[in-house]
Amino acid sequence: MKNIVVQQADRIKKLPPYLFAAIDKMKQEAIREGKDIINLGVGDPDMPTPAPIIECMKKAVEDPRHHQYPSYDGMLSFRQAVAAWYQRRFGATLDPETEVLSLIGSKEGVGHLPLALINPGDTVLMTSPGYPVYQSGTLFAGGKSVTVPLKKENGFLPDLDAIPVDVAKAAKMFFVNYPNNPTAATANTEFFESLVDFADRNQVIICHDAAYTEIYYDGKRPIGFMEVDGAKEVGIELHSLSKTYNMTGWRIGFAVGNKEVLTALGKIKSNLDSGIFQAVQEAGIAALDLDDSLLDVIRNIYQERRDTLVPGLQKLGFQVDLPAAAFYAWIQTPKGISSSEMTAKLLKKTAIVTTPGNGFGDVGEGYIRMTLTVGSERLEEALDRIERAGICGE
Ligand SMILES: *Cc1c(COP(=O)(O)O)cnc(C)c1O
């Protein structure tokens, strides 16, 4: 028998420990025991992709022209649909030829962007708690991650003035994300304006990750980064059809904004992937052209769930704010109980899966995240179980 010793690359060894591994194990155990799990752990919409999108895909998939390699930048018709959507939704004018780039989901863009911009040792700023891929993408490019904390007292917005001047000057890019995962916070105009100013002053490229702009409550649309003057000059925005149109499995997203940044990202991508299946891009066009009333139906469902879960948790004594956007509840753990302890306790005593806040970075310690991606009856059942188990927020 032959044998080789497989040594993983250092970049893999340097990845932070997978904090959800322990939870995963407990979850598998609970499933084996036949427990009725309520999964409030994953941020993946449970509702199906709207029918007109599926119908469009069915037709497109039969067209042999779509069976060949797609263009690297994305079909021009898809990029035009993106530009039209940005104009309609954010009043932002984009050149579909140079200021829009298709992505195989926004995660792909987050992961590859540092390879396009970062040299070994370069500093990358990122808000924390945050989407873990900001850190791993930076690590793969040999960059140095510097986290900027999101604190409750600041409305989970970063305090840009608190970033030391030498750190700001050394930074090459900054990952920011509103509406925010996991805190569910939204940005305001003043913040985005100060972010543009910060970028310009310190020569830092902004990467605004905007997966949740269309999941909002009480009819209040959150402001988009591209609505602010100068945004398109100082950075890019990554967007995705995943959360808005219940299309997480389809893998389609896009980046818009600064041409030179998009050109650099496109160079990395053209050497690694060959674009998005054109039939999926056709479906993406159908999605972006959908009437907003269809999204209202989806938003109303999330709102009903939010209004079931969050006040219910508050009644049980938990410190949690009503989210204004995204489909997450960011809940403080009771005093003296860590994020992992709380997640473990809920799983053991109530068979409810949640995500420990420290899985999104150290700053998330003291919180757990629950998602609104199960029906209201299940959320009521979850509240019932928590109450019956005698678990309360204090
Ligand atoms: C879900 C999510 C993404 C990734 O979305 P895809 O487009 O499906 O890759 C990116 N950023 C944040 C903050 C997310 O929550």
The ligand as an ORCA input file, in Angstrom:
! r2SCAN-3c Opt
* xyz 0 1
  C     -26.326     35.470      3.473
  C     -25.239     36.471      3.489
  C     -24.326     36.592      2.423
  C     -24.198     35.592      1.306
  O     -25.226     35.527      0.464
  P     -25.108     34.776     -0.923
  O     -25.439     35.827     -1.915
  O     -26.081     33.668     -0.863
  O     -23.718     34.284     -1.110
  C     -23.404     37.614      2.466
  N     -23.355     38.448      3.496
  C     -24.190     38.362      4.527
  C     -24.073     39.331      5.639
  C     -25.151     37.360      4.564
  O     -25.935     37.234      5.634
*
